[in-house]
Amino acid sequence: MDYVAPAFQHHTFSVKLWPPSQGTRLMLVERMITNLTTPSVISRKYGLLSKEEAVEDATQIEELAFVAANQHHQKEPDGDGSSAVQVYARESSKLMMEVLKRGPRVKEDAEVTTAEIPILVHTDTFDISGGNRAFISAEEADDLLKPLKEPGNQYTKICFSNRSFGSDAAGVAEPILSSIKGQLREVDLSDFVAGRPEAEALEVMKIFSSALEGCNLRCLNLSNNALGEKGVRAFEALLKSQKNLEELYLINDGISEEAAHALYELIPSTEKLKVLQFHNNMTGDEGAVAIAEIVKRSALLEDFRCSSTRIGLDGGITLSEALGTCRHLRKLDLRDNMFGVEAGIALSKALISFADLTEIYLSYLNLEDEGAEALANALKESAPSLEVLEMAGNDITAKTAPSLAACIAAKQFLSNLSLSENELKDEGAILIAKAIEGGHGQLIEVDLSSNQIRRAGARLLAQAVVLKPGFKLLNINGNFISDEGIDEVKDIFKNLPGVLGPLDENDPEGEDLDDEGREDEDNEDNEDELESKLKGLEIKHDE
Protein backbone atom coordinates (compact mmCIF):
# COMPACT_ATOMS: atom_id res chain seq x y z
CA MET A 1 0.00 0.00 0.00
CA ASP A 2 1.19 3.51 -0.69
CA TYR A 3 1.51 5.68 2.38
CA VAL A 4 1.21 9.45 2.02
CA ALA A 5 2.78 11.26 4.93
CA PRO A 6 0.29 13.53 6.70
CA ALA A 7 0.87 17.24 6.47
CA PHE A 8 1.91 17.61 10.08
CA GLN A 9 5.24 15.97 9.34
CA HIS A 10 6.32 18.99 7.34
CA HIS A 11 6.27 21.16 10.46
CA THR A 12 8.90 21.33 13.13
CA PHE A 13 8.16 19.60 16.40
CA SER A 14 10.23 19.00 19.49
CA VAL A 15 9.67 15.26 19.09
CA LYS A 16 12.40 13.09 20.52
CA LEU A 17 11.56 9.62 19.26
CA TRP A 18 9.00 9.96 16.48
CA PRO A 19 8.96 9.70 13.52
CA PRO A 20 11.73 7.13 12.91
CA SER A 21 14.21 7.56 10.10
CA GLN A 22 13.85 5.53 6.91
CA GLY A 23 16.88 3.53 7.98
CA THR A 24 15.22 2.54 11.24
CA ARG A 25 12.06 1.51 9.40
CA LEU A 26 14.06 -0.64 7.01
CA MET A 27 15.90 -2.15 9.97
CA LEU A 28 12.58 -3.21 11.48
CA VAL A 29 11.43 -4.74 8.18
CA GLU A 30 14.64 -6.78 7.98
CA ARG A 31 14.19 -7.98 11.55
CA MET A 32 10.61 -9.04 10.80
CA ILE A 33 11.70 -10.91 7.68
CA THR A 34 14.14 -12.87 9.84
CA ASN A 35 11.40 -13.65 12.37
CA LEU A 36 8.99 -14.74 9.66
CA THR A 37 11.48 -17.08 7.99
CA THR A 38 13.06 -18.61 11.11
CA PRO A 39 11.74 -22.05 12.19
CA SER A 40 9.76 -21.91 15.43
CA VAL A 41 7.08 -23.73 17.37
CA ILE A 42 4.41 -21.83 15.46
CA SER A 43 5.95 -22.37 12.02
CA ARG A 44 6.13 -26.10 12.67
CA LYS A 45 2.38 -26.05 13.22
CA TYR A 46 1.28 -23.63 10.50
CA GLY A 47 4.12 -23.80 7.95
CA LEU A 48 7.21 -21.66 7.29
CA LEU A 49 6.99 -18.64 4.99
CA SER A 50 9.22 -18.32 1.96
CA LYS A 51 11.65 -15.40 1.78
CA GLU A 52 9.60 -13.78 -0.99
CA GLU A 53 6.37 -13.98 0.96
CA ALA A 54 8.08 -12.81 4.18
CA VAL A 55 9.42 -9.70 2.40
CA GLU A 56 5.92 -8.86 1.15
CA ASP A 57 4.29 -9.46 4.54
CA ALA A 58 6.98 -7.66 6.56
CA THR A 59 6.79 -4.59 4.32
CA GLN A 60 3.02 -4.45 4.67
CA ILE A 61 3.16 -5.00 8.44
CA GLU A 62 5.64 -2.15 8.89
CA GLU A 63 3.49 0.20 6.83
CA LEU A 64 0.36 -0.66 8.82
CA ALA A 65 2.21 -0.30 12.13
CA PHE A 66 3.70 3.03 11.04
CA VAL A 67 0.28 4.42 10.07
CA ALA A 68 -1.24 3.26 13.39
CA ALA A 69 1.61 4.85 15.37
CA ASN A 70 1.36 8.09 13.37
CA GLN A 71 -2.36 8.29 14.06
CA HIS A 72 -1.65 7.73 17.75
CA HIS A 73 1.04 10.43 17.73
CA GLN A 74 -1.31 12.96 16.16
CA LYS A 75 -3.49 12.61 19.26
CA GLU A 76 -0.60 13.82 21.43
CA PRO A 77 1.71 15.94 19.23
CA ASP A 78 3.36 17.56 22.22
CA GLY A 79 4.67 14.24 23.57
CA ASP A 80 8.19 12.93 23.09
CA GLY A 81 7.00 10.16 20.77
CA SER A 82 7.71 7.31 23.16
CA SER A 83 4.10 6.16 23.21
CA ALA A 84 4.04 6.18 19.39
CA VAL A 85 7.11 3.94 19.44
CA GLN A 86 5.26 1.55 21.75
CA VAL A 87 2.29 1.45 19.38
CA TYR A 88 4.67 0.90 16.45
CA ALA A 89 6.37 -2.03 18.17
CA ARG A 90 3.16 -3.53 19.55
CA GLU A 91 1.35 -3.38 16.20
CA SER A 92 4.34 -4.93 14.41
CA SER A 93 4.56 -7.77 16.92
CA LYS A 94 0.82 -8.43 16.84
CA LEU A 95 0.64 -8.48 13.04
CA MET A 96 3.69 -10.75 12.81
CA MET A 97 2.00 -13.24 15.09
CA GLU A 98 -1.11 -13.18 12.91
CA VAL A 99 0.97 -13.82 9.78
CA LEU A 100 2.82 -16.69 11.46
CA LYS A 101 -0.47 -18.28 12.51
CA ARG A 102 -1.84 -17.74 9.01
CA GLY A 103 1.13 -19.62 7.57
CA PRO A 104 2.25 -19.57 3.93
CA ARG A 105 -0.41 -18.60 1.43
CA VAL A 106 0.40 -21.44 -0.95
CA LYS A 107 2.33 -24.65 -0.57
CA GLU A 108 5.94 -24.17 -1.65
CA ASP A 109 7.94 -26.12 -4.23
CA ALA A 110 5.09 -28.24 -5.55
CA GLU A 111 1.53 -28.13 -6.76
CA VAL A 112 -0.98 -29.22 -4.18
CA THR A 113 -3.18 -31.91 -5.68
CA THR A 114 -6.74 -32.66 -4.70
CA ALA A 115 -5.53 -35.92 -3.20
CA GLU A 116 -3.55 -33.90 -0.65
CA ILE A 117 -6.50 -31.73 0.38
CA PRO A 118 -8.45 -33.20 3.30
CA ILE A 119 -12.19 -32.87 2.88
CA LEU A 120 -14.39 -32.87 5.96
CA VAL A 121 -17.78 -34.30 5.10
CA HIS A 122 -20.61 -34.80 7.57
CA THR A 123 -24.31 -35.12 6.88
CA ASP A 124 -24.71 -31.34 6.87
CA THR A 125 -21.12 -30.00 6.52
CA PHE A 126 -18.79 -29.80 3.51
CA ASP A 127 -15.36 -28.40 4.45
CA ILE A 128 -12.25 -28.24 2.22
CA SER A 129 -10.24 -25.90 4.47
CA GLY A 130 -7.89 -28.48 6.03
CA GLY A 131 -4.17 -28.76 5.33
CA ASN A 132 -1.84 -26.22 3.70
CA ARG A 133 -3.08 -23.33 1.60
CA ALA A 134 -3.43 -24.15 -2.05
CA PHE A 135 -4.38 -22.62 -5.36
CA ILE A 136 -7.33 -24.47 -6.92
CA SER A 137 -7.46 -25.05 -10.66
CA ALA A 138 -10.68 -25.63 -12.59
CA GLU A 139 -9.99 -29.38 -12.81
CA GLU A 140 -9.27 -29.60 -9.09
CA ALA A 141 -12.39 -27.62 -8.26
CA ASP A 142 -14.50 -30.00 -10.31
CA ASP A 143 -13.02 -32.97 -8.45
CA LEU A 144 -13.16 -31.38 -5.00
CA LEU A 145 -16.76 -30.24 -5.29
CA LYS A 146 -18.20 -33.54 -6.58
CA PRO A 147 -19.99 -34.33 -3.29
CA LEU A 148 -21.97 -31.09 -3.66
CA LYS A 149 -23.34 -32.35 -7.00
CA GLU A 150 -24.69 -35.60 -5.61
CA PRO A 151 -28.49 -35.72 -5.81
CA GLY A 152 -30.22 -35.51 -2.46
CA ASN A 153 -27.19 -34.27 -0.49
CA GLN A 154 -28.12 -32.49 2.73
CA TYR A 155 -25.29 -30.01 3.06
CA THR A 156 -26.35 -26.84 4.87
CA LYS A 157 -22.82 -25.68 5.82
CA ILE A 158 -19.92 -25.15 3.39
CA CYS A 159 -16.39 -23.94 4.10
CA PHE A 160 -14.03 -22.99 1.24
CA SER A 161 -11.53 -21.20 3.48
CA ASN A 162 -7.79 -21.74 2.92
CA ARG A 163 -8.32 -22.51 -0.79
CA SER A 164 -7.45 -19.85 -3.36
CA PHE A 165 -9.97 -19.84 -6.20
CA GLY A 166 -9.09 -18.26 -9.53
CA SER A 167 -11.59 -17.25 -12.19
CA ASP A 168 -11.62 -20.68 -13.86
CA ALA A 169 -12.16 -22.54 -10.58
CA ALA A 170 -14.87 -20.06 -9.58
CA GLY A 171 -16.58 -20.70 -12.91
CA VAL A 172 -16.71 -24.40 -12.06
CA ALA A 173 -18.05 -23.69 -8.57
CA GLU A 174 -20.75 -21.25 -9.73
CA PRO A 175 -23.38 -23.68 -11.11
CA ILE A 176 -22.73 -26.13 -8.28
CA LEU A 177 -23.35 -23.50 -5.61
CA SER A 178 -26.37 -22.17 -7.46
CA SER A 179 -27.90 -25.64 -7.46
CA ILE A 180 -27.68 -26.03 -3.65
CA LYS A 181 -28.03 -22.44 -2.42
CA GLY A 182 -31.60 -23.02 -1.35
CA GLN A 183 -30.46 -25.44 1.34
CA LEU A 184 -27.42 -23.52 2.61
CA ARG A 185 -27.53 -21.88 6.05
CA GLU A 186 -23.81 -21.30 6.79
CA VAL A 187 -21.18 -20.19 4.26
CA ASP A 188 -17.49 -19.66 5.03
CA LEU A 189 -15.58 -17.91 2.22
CA SER A 190 -12.79 -16.59 4.43
CA ASP A 191 -9.34 -16.46 2.85
CA PHE A 192 -10.50 -17.88 -0.48
CA VAL A 193 -8.70 -15.57 -2.97
CA ALA A 194 -5.23 -15.43 -1.36
CA GLY A 195 -2.42 -14.55 -3.74
CA ARG A 196 -4.70 -13.59 -6.63
CA PRO A 197 -4.30 -10.26 -8.48
CA GLU A 198 -6.90 -7.72 -7.39
CA ALA A 199 -8.86 -7.82 -10.66
CA GLU A 200 -9.13 -11.60 -10.59
CA ALA A 201 -9.96 -11.66 -6.86
CA LEU A 202 -12.82 -9.20 -7.41
CA GLU A 203 -14.11 -11.24 -10.33
CA VAL A 204 -14.09 -14.40 -8.20
CA MET A 205 -15.98 -12.60 -5.43
CA LYS A 206 -18.64 -11.47 -7.89
CA ILE A 207 -19.00 -15.00 -9.28
CA PHE A 208 -19.52 -16.49 -5.82
CA SER A 209 -21.82 -13.64 -4.84
CA SER A 210 -24.00 -14.18 -7.89
CA ALA A 211 -24.07 -17.95 -7.37
CA LEU A 212 -25.22 -17.59 -3.76
CA GLU A 213 -27.62 -14.67 -4.26
CA GLY A 214 -30.94 -15.35 -2.59
CA CYS A 215 -29.76 -18.07 -0.22
CA ASN A 216 -31.21 -17.80 3.27
CA LEU A 217 -28.07 -17.72 5.42
CA ARG A 218 -27.79 -17.77 9.19
CA CYS A 219 -23.99 -17.31 9.16
CA LEU A 220 -21.63 -15.66 6.63
CA ASN A 221 -17.85 -15.44 7.02
CA LEU A 222 -15.94 -13.24 4.55
CA SER A 223 -12.83 -12.71 6.71
CA ASN A 224 -9.21 -12.50 5.54
CA ASN A 225 -9.99 -11.44 1.99
CA ALA A 226 -8.62 -7.85 1.98
CA LEU A 227 -12.04 -6.74 0.76
CA GLY A 228 -11.89 -2.98 1.08
CA GLU A 229 -14.78 -1.10 -0.51
CA LYS A 230 -14.32 -2.84 -3.87
CA GLY A 231 -14.51 -6.26 -2.26
CA VAL A 232 -17.58 -5.38 -0.21
CA ARG A 233 -19.34 -4.16 -3.34
CA ALA A 234 -18.25 -7.29 -5.22
CA PHE A 235 -20.45 -9.21 -2.77
CA GLU A 236 -23.39 -6.86 -3.35
CA ALA A 237 -25.77 -9.49 -4.76
CA LEU A 238 -25.20 -11.86 -1.84
CA LEU A 239 -25.28 -9.20 0.88
CA LYS A 240 -28.40 -7.46 -0.39
CA SER A 241 -30.32 -10.73 -0.50
CA GLN A 242 -29.76 -11.58 3.16
CA LYS A 243 -32.74 -11.02 5.43
CA ASN A 244 -32.07 -13.43 8.31
CA LEU A 245 -28.34 -13.25 9.09
CA GLU A 246 -27.48 -14.08 12.69
CA GLU A 247 -23.67 -14.10 12.38
CA LEU A 248 -21.40 -11.95 10.17
CA TYR A 249 -17.59 -12.11 10.26
CA LEU A 250 -15.46 -9.47 8.52
CA ILE A 251 -12.11 -9.95 10.26
CA ASN A 252 -8.88 -8.64 8.72
CA ASP A 253 -10.70 -7.40 5.62
CA GLY A 254 -9.36 -3.90 5.08
CA ILE A 255 -12.70 -2.44 6.14
CA SER A 256 -12.00 1.26 5.63
CA GLU A 257 -14.37 4.18 6.12
CA GLU A 258 -15.71 3.69 2.60
CA ALA A 259 -16.04 -0.07 3.02
CA ALA A 260 -17.92 0.38 6.30
CA HIS A 261 -20.39 2.72 4.63
CA ALA A 262 -20.78 0.22 1.77
CA LEU A 263 -21.65 -2.50 4.28
CA TYR A 264 -24.28 -0.32 5.91
CA GLU A 265 -25.72 0.40 2.48
CA LEU A 266 -25.71 -3.20 1.21
CA ILE A 267 -26.92 -5.16 4.24
CA PRO A 268 -30.68 -4.55 4.23
CA SER A 269 -31.52 -6.02 7.59
CA THR A 270 -29.63 -6.89 10.76
CA GLU A 271 -32.67 -7.29 12.97
CA LYS A 272 -31.74 -10.91 13.72
CA LEU A 273 -27.98 -10.40 13.95
CA LYS A 274 -26.43 -11.87 17.09
CA VAL A 275 -22.72 -11.96 16.19
CA LEU A 276 -20.85 -9.14 14.41
CA GLN A 277 -17.04 -9.17 14.22
CA PHE A 278 -14.83 -6.50 12.61
CA HIS A 279 -11.41 -7.26 14.17
CA ASN A 280 -8.21 -5.87 12.62
CA ASN A 281 -9.49 -3.40 10.07
CA MET A 282 -8.74 0.25 9.29
CA THR A 283 -12.19 1.60 9.96
CA GLY A 284 -11.28 4.81 11.78
CA ASP A 285 -13.69 7.38 13.22
CA GLU A 286 -15.76 7.93 10.09
CA GLY A 287 -16.10 4.21 9.48
CA ALA A 288 -17.18 3.79 13.09
CA VAL A 289 -20.18 5.99 12.33
CA ALA A 290 -21.37 3.50 9.70
CA ILE A 291 -20.73 0.55 12.01
CA ALA A 292 -22.65 2.34 14.73
CA GLU A 293 -25.65 2.59 12.42
CA ILE A 294 -25.48 -1.17 11.79
CA VAL A 295 -25.26 -1.73 15.55
CA LYS A 296 -28.28 0.49 16.20
CA ARG A 297 -30.51 -1.73 14.09
CA SER A 298 -29.09 -4.93 15.65
CA ALA A 299 -31.06 -4.99 18.87
CA LEU A 300 -30.49 -8.73 19.37
CA LEU A 301 -26.68 -8.45 19.21
CA GLU A 302 -24.96 -10.77 21.70
CA ASP A 303 -21.33 -10.82 20.50
CA PHE A 304 -19.72 -7.64 19.13
CA ARG A 305 -16.02 -7.44 18.26
CA CYS A 306 -14.57 -4.22 16.90
CA SER A 307 -10.97 -4.54 18.07
CA SER A 308 -7.87 -3.13 16.33
CA THR A 309 -9.91 -0.92 14.03
CA ARG A 310 -8.16 2.45 14.56
CA ILE A 311 -11.23 4.08 16.05
CA GLY A 312 -10.47 7.25 17.99
CA LEU A 313 -12.35 9.56 20.33
CA ASP A 314 -15.23 10.69 18.09
CA GLY A 315 -15.86 7.26 16.62
CA GLY A 316 -15.56 5.68 20.06
CA ILE A 317 -18.24 7.96 21.48
CA THR A 318 -20.58 7.33 18.54
CA LEU A 319 -20.09 3.59 18.70
CA SER A 320 -20.51 3.51 22.49
CA GLU A 321 -23.79 5.37 22.28
CA ALA A 322 -25.05 2.93 19.63
CA LEU A 323 -24.15 -0.03 21.84
CA GLY A 324 -26.57 1.27 24.44
CA THR A 325 -29.38 -0.18 22.31
CA CYS A 326 -27.95 -3.73 22.51
CA ARG A 327 -29.49 -4.93 25.75
CA HIS A 328 -28.74 -8.61 25.05
CA LEU A 329 -24.97 -8.21 24.68
CA ARG A 330 -22.98 -11.07 26.21
CA LYS A 331 -19.50 -10.47 24.78
CA LEU A 332 -17.93 -7.09 23.94
CA ASP A 333 -14.42 -6.72 22.50
CA LEU A 334 -13.18 -3.20 21.73
CA ARG A 335 -9.46 -3.77 22.39
CA ASP A 336 -6.64 -1.85 20.77
CA ASN A 337 -8.40 1.31 19.64
CA MET A 338 -7.76 4.98 20.50
CA PHE A 339 -10.97 5.77 22.39
CA GLY A 340 -9.61 7.99 25.14
CA VAL A 341 -11.25 9.15 28.36
CA GLU A 342 -14.44 10.68 26.93
CA ALA A 343 -15.23 7.60 24.83
CA GLY A 344 -14.65 5.45 27.92
CA ILE A 345 -17.16 7.55 29.85
CA ALA A 346 -19.66 7.27 26.98
CA LEU A 347 -19.22 3.49 26.99
CA SER A 348 -19.77 3.38 30.75
CA LYS A 349 -23.23 4.85 30.23
CA ALA A 350 -24.07 2.08 27.76
CA LEU A 351 -22.81 -0.65 30.11
CA ILE A 352 -25.63 -0.01 32.56
CA SER A 353 -28.03 -1.85 30.24
CA PHE A 354 -25.84 -4.97 29.78
CA ALA A 355 -27.45 -7.32 32.29
CA ASP A 356 -26.34 -10.44 30.38
CA LEU A 357 -22.69 -9.47 29.78
CA THR A 358 -20.21 -12.28 30.53
CA GLU A 359 -17.04 -11.12 28.72
CA ILE A 360 -15.65 -7.62 28.21
CA TYR A 361 -12.31 -6.73 26.62
CA LEU A 362 -11.28 -3.08 27.06
CA SER A 363 -7.48 -3.24 26.84
CA TYR A 364 -5.36 -0.59 25.10
CA LEU A 365 -8.08 2.05 24.77
CA ASN A 366 -6.24 5.02 26.35
CA LEU A 367 -8.84 5.10 29.11
CA GLU A 368 -6.60 6.55 31.84
CA ASP A 369 -7.92 6.83 35.39
CA GLU A 370 -11.07 8.78 34.64
CA GLY A 371 -12.30 6.51 31.87
CA ALA A 372 -11.37 3.33 33.71
CA GLU A 373 -13.09 4.50 36.91
CA ALA A 374 -16.30 5.32 35.06
CA LEU A 375 -16.30 1.87 33.45
CA ALA A 376 -15.52 0.08 36.71
CA ASN A 377 -18.35 1.87 38.48
CA ALA A 378 -20.78 1.05 35.68
CA LEU A 379 -19.75 -2.62 35.60
CA LYS A 380 -20.20 -2.87 39.33
CA GLU A 381 -23.87 -2.02 38.91
CA SER A 382 -24.45 -4.24 35.85
CA ALA A 383 -23.28 -7.56 34.37
CA PRO A 384 -23.83 -9.71 37.49
CA SER A 385 -22.55 -12.82 35.70
CA LEU A 386 -19.33 -11.29 34.33
CA GLU A 387 -16.66 -13.95 33.75
CA VAL A 388 -13.90 -12.14 31.83
CA LEU A 389 -12.64 -8.59 32.52
CA GLU A 390 -9.68 -7.15 30.59
CA MET A 391 -8.46 -3.56 30.98
CA ALA A 392 -4.74 -3.89 30.23
CA GLY A 393 -2.56 -1.09 28.92
CA ASN A 394 -4.76 1.87 29.87
CA ASP A 395 -2.44 3.98 32.07
CA ILE A 396 -4.51 3.13 35.13
CA THR A 397 -2.89 4.14 38.42
CA ALA A 398 -3.52 3.29 42.07
CA LYS A 399 -5.97 6.20 42.15
CA THR A 400 -8.54 4.06 40.33
CA ALA A 401 -7.77 0.86 42.27
CA PRO A 402 -10.59 1.32 44.85
CA SER A 403 -13.22 1.48 42.10
CA LEU A 404 -11.68 -1.47 40.28
CA ALA A 405 -11.49 -3.49 43.47
CA ALA A 406 -15.13 -2.75 44.32
CA CYS A 407 -16.18 -3.84 40.85
CA ILE A 408 -14.10 -7.04 41.00
CA ALA A 409 -15.38 -7.90 44.47
CA ALA A 410 -18.94 -7.79 43.13
CA LYS A 411 -18.16 -10.22 40.26
CA GLN A 412 -18.20 -13.58 41.97
CA PHE A 413 -18.37 -15.50 38.68
CA LEU A 414 -15.13 -13.96 37.40
CA SER A 415 -12.77 -16.50 35.81
CA ASN A 416 -10.22 -14.28 34.00
CA LEU A 417 -8.90 -10.89 35.11
CA SER A 418 -6.27 -8.90 33.20
CA LEU A 419 -5.02 -5.50 34.33
CA SER A 420 -1.50 -5.83 32.95
CA GLU A 421 0.63 -2.93 31.66
CA ASN A 422 -0.85 -0.33 33.96
CA GLU A 423 0.61 1.56 36.95
CA LEU A 424 -1.31 0.08 39.88
CA LYS A 425 1.82 -0.38 42.04
CA ASP A 426 1.65 -2.05 45.46
CA GLU A 427 -1.27 0.05 46.62
CA GLY A 428 -3.46 -1.06 43.74
CA ALA A 429 -2.26 -4.67 43.79
CA ILE A 430 -3.10 -4.99 47.49
CA LEU A 431 -6.64 -3.71 46.91
CA ILE A 432 -7.14 -6.10 43.99
CA ALA A 433 -5.80 -8.98 46.09
CA LYS A 434 -8.25 -8.20 48.88
CA ALA A 435 -11.09 -8.02 46.35
CA ILE A 436 -10.45 -11.54 45.05
CA GLU A 437 -9.37 -13.31 48.22
CA GLY A 438 -12.91 -14.01 49.36
CA GLY A 439 -15.18 -16.13 47.17
CA HIS A 440 -14.37 -16.02 43.46
CA GLY A 441 -14.36 -19.81 43.31
CA GLN A 442 -14.32 -19.84 39.49
CA LEU A 443 -11.22 -17.68 39.13
CA ILE A 444 -8.59 -19.40 36.96
CA GLU A 445 -6.28 -16.62 35.69
CA VAL A 446 -5.07 -13.25 36.99
CA ASP A 447 -2.65 -11.02 35.08
CA LEU A 448 -1.12 -7.99 36.80
CA SER A 449 2.16 -8.07 34.95
CA SER A 450 4.06 -4.80 34.32
CA ASN A 451 2.37 -2.76 37.04
CA GLN A 452 5.39 -1.60 39.09
CA ILE A 453 4.36 -4.02 41.85
CA ARG A 454 6.85 -4.79 44.62
CA ARG A 455 7.19 -7.42 47.31
CA ALA A 456 4.08 -6.72 49.40
CA GLY A 457 1.69 -6.57 46.46
CA ALA A 458 3.11 -9.71 44.88
CA ARG A 459 2.88 -11.68 48.10
CA LEU A 460 -0.74 -10.70 48.76
CA LEU A 461 -1.77 -11.50 45.19
CA ALA A 462 -0.18 -14.93 45.50
CA GLN A 463 -1.89 -15.62 48.82
CA ALA A 464 -5.25 -14.46 47.41
CA VAL A 465 -5.30 -17.02 44.58
CA VAL A 466 -3.20 -19.97 45.69
CA LEU A 467 -6.00 -21.92 47.40
CA LYS A 468 -8.69 -21.30 44.79
CA PRO A 469 -9.90 -24.57 43.23
CA GLY A 470 -8.99 -24.86 39.56
CA PHE A 471 -6.76 -21.77 39.53
CA LYS A 472 -4.29 -22.04 36.63
CA LEU A 473 -2.11 -18.92 36.25
CA LEU A 474 -0.92 -15.87 38.16
CA ASN A 475 1.12 -13.56 35.94
CA ILE A 476 3.09 -10.94 37.86
CA ASN A 477 6.06 -10.76 35.51
CA GLY A 478 7.66 -7.47 34.55
CA ASN A 479 7.27 -5.89 38.00
CA PHE A 480 9.73 -4.58 40.64
CA ILE A 481 9.67 -7.52 43.08
CA SER A 482 12.76 -7.93 45.26
CA ASP A 483 14.72 -11.16 45.30
CA GLU A 484 13.29 -11.91 48.73
CA GLY A 485 9.80 -11.29 47.40
CA ILE A 486 10.39 -13.65 44.49
CA ASP A 487 11.48 -16.36 46.94
CA GLU A 488 8.34 -15.79 49.04
CA VAL A 489 6.01 -16.01 46.05
CA LYS A 490 7.71 -19.14 44.73
CA ASP A 491 7.41 -20.73 48.16
CA ILE A 492 3.66 -20.01 48.20
CA PHE A 493 3.27 -21.94 44.92
CA LYS A 494 5.82 -24.67 45.68
CA ASN A 495 3.17 -27.40 45.53
CA LEU A 496 1.51 -26.02 42.40
CA PRO A 497 3.98 -26.24 39.51
CA GLY A 498 3.09 -24.12 36.51
CA VAL A 499 0.53 -21.96 38.30
CA LEU A 500 2.97 -19.10 38.92
CA GLY A 501 3.93 -17.58 35.57
CA PRO A 502 7.52 -16.82 34.57
CA LEU A 503 9.37 -14.03 36.35
CA ASP A 504 12.18 -13.56 33.87
CA GLU A 505 11.28 -9.93 33.14
CA ASN A 506 11.05 -8.88 36.78
CA ASP A 507 13.36 -6.03 37.76
CA PRO A 508 14.22 -6.14 41.50
CA GLU A 509 15.84 -2.72 41.27
CA GLY A 510 13.12 -1.11 39.19
CA GLU A 511 12.34 2.50 39.98
CA ASP A 512 9.95 5.09 38.61
CA LEU A 513 11.65 7.78 36.57
CA ASP A 514 11.77 11.05 38.48
CA ASP A 515 11.91 14.39 36.73
CA GLU A 516 15.70 14.38 36.68
CA GLY A 517 15.70 10.91 35.15
CA ARG A 518 13.32 12.00 32.43
CA GLU A 519 15.48 14.99 31.65
CA ASP A 520 18.56 12.80 31.33
CA GLU A 521 16.63 10.44 29.08
CA ASP A 522 15.59 13.32 26.82
CA ASN A 523 19.23 14.20 26.27
CA GLU A 524 20.17 10.83 24.90
CA ASP A 525 20.77 10.33 21.21
CA ASN A 526 17.24 10.07 19.83
CA GLU A 527 17.73 7.70 16.93
CA ASP A 528 19.88 5.32 18.96
CA GLU A 529 17.21 5.26 21.66
CA LEU A 530 14.45 4.48 19.19
CA GLU A 531 16.50 1.76 17.59
CA SER A 532 17.31 0.23 20.95
CA LYS A 533 13.60 0.15 21.82
CA LEU A 534 12.78 -1.62 18.57
CA LYS A 535 15.61 -4.13 18.97
CA GLY A 536 13.67 -5.54 21.88
CA LEU A 537 10.79 -6.43 19.59
CA GLU A 538 10.18 -10.15 19.77
CA ILE A 539 7.29 -12.43 18.99
CA LYS A 540 5.83 -13.95 22.11
CA HIS A 541 4.87 -17.54 21.39
CA ASP A 542 1.73 -17.82 23.47
CA GLU A 543 0.77 -21.21 22.15
Order of alpha helices (4+ residues) and beta strands (2+ residues): alpha-alpha-alpha-alpha-beta-beta-beta-alpha-alpha-beta-beta-alpha-beta-alpha-beta-alpha-alpha-beta-alpha-beta-alpha-beta-alpha-beta-alpha-beta-alpha-beta-alpha-beta-alpha-beta-alpha-beta-alpha-alpha-alpha
